[in-house]
Amino acid sequence: MKRFDIRKIRKLAARERYGELYFHWRKAERMIASNLPDVRRYGRRLKRRVEWLYREWFGAISNKGYATNVAVWAAA
């Protein structure tokens, strides 16, 4: 199981960063659904971490309903 590395995601532009967070969130959801206790535990931790990062980076615009238009804001 490969560990989550935030350093690579921080270097990305807003559109790619949003996509990577979504990818890792989906991965965490699949891990939580696993039958293995260690995988479920890591999945819960990963999901919590990804959701915290999302709030940190996109929280201000997601409160207004613009989180899906991050690429438009980043390109402007």
MIKOLMAR-984221 format. One record per residue: x negated, y, z negated of N, C-alpha, C, O, CB in turn; residue in one letter. Coordinates in steps of 0.2 Angstrom, whole numbers, plus 2048, in hexadecimal, padded with zeros to 3 digits. Each point is the difference from the previous one (the first is absolute). Glycine has a CB too. Layout:
((X,Y,Z),(X,Y,Z),(X,Y,Z),(X,Y,Z),(X,Y,Z),A),
...
This chain:
((7FC,7FA,800),(804,806,800),(7FB,806,800),(7FC,801,7FC),(80E,7F9,7FE),M),
((7F7,80A,80B),(7FC,806,801),(803,806,7FB),(806,801,800),(7F7,7FC,80C),K),
((7FF,806,7F1),(802,806,7FB),(802,806,804),(7FD,801,805),(7FB,7FA,7F2),R),
((80C,809,806),(803,806,802),(7FA,805,7FF),(7FE,801,7FB),(80E,7FC,803),F),
((7F2,807,808),(7FB,805,800),(803,806,802),(801,801,806),(7F6,7F7,7FC),D),
((809,80D,7F9),(803,807,801),(7FB,804,805),(802,805,803),(805,7FA,7F2),I),
((7F3,800,80A),(7FB,804,804),(801,801,807),(7FF,805,803),(7F9,7F8,7F4),R),
((80A,7FD,80C),(801,800,807),(806,804,802),(800,804,805),(7FA,7F1,7FC),K),
((80B,80B,7FB),(807,803,801),(7FF,807,7FF),(803,804,804),(803,7F2,7F9),I),
((7F6,80D,7FF),(7FF,807,7FE),(7FD,803,806),(802,806,801),(7FD,7F8,7F3),R),
((7FD,7FF,810),(7FD,803,806),(805,801,806),(7FE,804,805),(7F7,7F7,7F7),K),
((811,802,804),(804,800,806),(804,806,800),(801,804,7FB),(800,7F0,804),L),
((802,80E,807),(804,805,801),(807,7FE,7FD),(801,7FB,7FE),(7F9,809,80C),A),
((80B,801,7F5),(806,7FF,7FD),(804,7FA,803),(803,7FC,7FC),(7FD,810,800),A),
((800,7F4,80A),(804,7FB,804),(7FE,7F9,7FE),(803,7FB,7FF),(7FF,80D,80A),R),
((7F7,7F7,7F8),(7FD,7FA,7FF),(800,7FE,7F9),(801,7FA,7FE),(7F8,808,80B),E),
((807,803,7F2),(800,7FF,7F9),(807,7FD,7FE),(800,7FB,7FC),(7F7,80E,802),R),
((80E,7FA,805),(807,7FE,7FE),(801,7F9,803),(803,7FC,7FC),(801,810,805),Y),
((7F9,7F2,805),(801,7FA,803),(7FC,7FA,7FB),(803,7FB,7FF),(7FE,80A,80D),G),
((7F9,7FD,7F2),(7FD,7FB,7FC),(803,7FF,7F9),(800,7FA,7FE),(7F5,80A,808),E),
((80E,801,7F7),(803,7FF,7FA),(806,7FC,801),(802,7FC,7FC),(7FB,80F,800),L),
((807,7F6,80A),(806,7FC,801),(7FD,7F8,801),(804,7FC,7FE),(802,80E,807),Y),
((7F5,7F5,7FF),(7FD,7FA,801),(7FF,7FC,7F9),(802,7FA,7FF),(7F9,80A,80C),F),
((801,800,7F1),(7FF,7FD,7F9),(806,7FF,7FC),(800,7FB,7FC),(7F4,80A,805),H),
((811,7FF,7FF),(806,7FF,7FD),(803,7FA,802),(803,7FC,7FC),(7FE,810,802),W),
((800,7F3,808),(803,7FA,803),(7FC,7F9,7FE),(803,7FB,7FE),(801,80C,80C),R),
((7F5,7FA,7F6),(7FC,7FA,7FD),(802,7FF,7F9),(800,7FA,7FE),(7F7,809,80B),K),
((809,802,7F3),(802,7FF,7F9),(807,7FD,7FF),(800,7FB,7FC),(7F9,80F,801),A),
((80C,7F8,807),(806,7FC,800),(800,7F9,801),(803,7FC,7FD),(802,80F,807),E),
((7F7,7F3,801),(7FF,7F9,802),(7FC,7FC,7FA),(802,7FB,7FF),(7FE,808,80D),R),
((7FB,801,7F1),(7FD,7FC,7FB),(804,7FF,7FA),(800,7FB,7FC),(7F6,80B,808),M),
((80F,7FF,7FA),(804,800,7FB),(805,7FA,801),(802,7FC,7FB),(7FD,810,803),I),
((803,7F2,808),(804,7FB,801),(7FD,7F9,800),(803,7FB,801),(803,80D,806),A),
((7F3,7F8,7F8),(7FC,7F9,800),(802,7FC,7FA),(803,803,7FB),(7F4,803,80B),S),
((807,7F4,7FA),(801,7FB,7FB),(7FA,800,7FB),(801,7FD,7FB),(807,7FC,80C),N),
((7F3,80A,7FB),(7FA,800,7FC),(800,806,7FB),(800,805,802),(7FA,7F5,807),L),
((805,804,7F0),(801,806,7FB),(7FA,805,801),(802,806,800),(803,7F2,7F9),P),
((7F5,806,809),(7FB,805,801),(801,805,806),(7FF,806,800),(7F9,7F2,7FB),D),
((80B,805,80A),(801,804,806),(806,805,7FF),(800,805,802),(7FC,7F1,805),V),
((809,807,7F5),(806,805,7FE),(7FD,805,7FC),(803,806,801),(805,7F0,7FF),R),
((7F4,809,7FB),(7FD,805,7FC),(7FC,805,804),(801,806,7FF),(7FF,7F2,7F7),R),
((7FC,806,80E),(7FC,805,804),(805,804,805),(7FF,806,801),(7F7,7F2,7FE),Y),
((80F,805,803),(805,803,805),(804,805,7FC),(801,806,803),(800,7F0,803),G),
((801,809,7F4),(803,805,7FC),(7FB,806,7FE),(802,806,801),(805,7F2,7FA),R),
((7F3,807,804),(7FB,805,7FF),(7FF,804,806),(7FF,806,800),(7FB,7F3,7F7),R),
((805,804,80F),(7FF,803,806),(806,804,802),(7FF,806,802),(7FA,7F1,802),L),
((80D,807,7FB),(806,804,801),(800,806,7FC),(802,806,803),(804,7F0,800),K),
((7F9,80A,7F7),(800,805,7FB),(7FA,805,803),(802,806,7FF),(802,7F3,7F7),R),
((7F7,805,80B),(7FA,804,803),(802,804,806),(7FF,806,801),(7F9,7F2,7FA),R),
((80B,804,80A),(802,803,806),(805,805,7FF),(800,806,803),(7FD,7F0,803),V),
((808,809,7F6),(806,805,7FF),(7FD,806,7FC),(802,805,802),(806,7F2,7FE),E),
((7F3,808,7FC),(7FD,806,7FD),(7FC,804,805),(801,806,800),(7FE,7F4,7F5),W),
((7FE,803,80F),(7FC,804,805),(805,804,805),(7FF,805,802),(7F8,7F2,7FD),L),
((80E,805,803),(805,803,804),(803,807,7FD),(801,805,803),(802,7F0,802),Y),
((7FF,80A,7F4),(803,806,7FD),(7FA,806,7FF),(802,805,801),(806,7F3,7F8),R),
((7F2,806,806),(7FB,804,800),(7FF,804,806),(7FF,806,800),(7FB,7F3,7F8),E),
((806,804,80E),(7FE,803,806),(806,803,804),(800,805,803),(7F7,7F3,7FE),W),
((80F,804,7FF),(806,802,803),(806,802,7FC),(805,801,803),(7F7,7F8,806),F),
((803,808,7F1),(805,801,7FB),(804,807,801),(806,800,800),(7F4,7F9,7F8),G),
((802,80C,80A),(803,807,801),(805,800,806),(805,802,800),(7F1,803,7FB),A),
((808,7F7,80A),(804,800,806),(805,7FB,800),(805,800,803),(7F2,805,804),I),
((808,7F6,7F5),(805,7FA,800),(806,802,7FC),(805,7FE,801),(7F2,7FA,800),S),
((808,80D,7FA),(806,802,7FD),(804,804,804),(806,801,7FF),(7F3,800,7F7),N),
((805,802,80F),(804,804,805),(803,7FC,806),(803,802,804),(7F6,808,7F9),K),
((805,7EF,803),(802,7FC,805),(7FC,800,806),(802,7FE,806),(809,804,7F6),G),
((7EF,801,804),(7FB,800,806),(7FB,7FB,800),(7FB,801,804),(808,80B,7FC),Y),
((7FD,7EF,7FC),(7FA,7FB,800),(7FF,7FD,806),(7FB,7FE,802),(807,801,7F2),A),
((803,7FF,810),(7FF,7FD,806),(7FE,804,806),(7FD,7FE,805),(80C,7FB,7F8),T),
((7F7,80E,802),(7FD,805,805),(7F9,802,7FE),(7FE,806,802),(80E,7FD,800),N),
((7F0,7F9,7FA),(7FA,802,7FE),(7FB,802,806),(7FC,804,800),(806,7F5,7F5),V),
((7FF,803,810),(7FC,801,806),(801,807,803),(7FB,803,803),(805,7F0,7FF),A),
((806,80F,7FE),(802,806,803),(7FC,806,7FC),(7FE,805,803),(80D,7F6,801),V),
((7F6,804,7F5),(7FD,805,7FC),(7F8,800,801),(7FD,805,7FF),(80D,7FA,7F9),W),
((7F3,7FB,808),(7F9,800,801),(7FD,802,806),(7FB,803,801),(806,7F3,7F8),A),
((803,80A,80D),(7FE,802,806),(801,807,801),(7FC,803,804),(807,7F2,801),A),
((801,80E,7F7),(802,808,801),(7FA,804,7FE),(800,806,800),(80C,7F7,7FF),A),
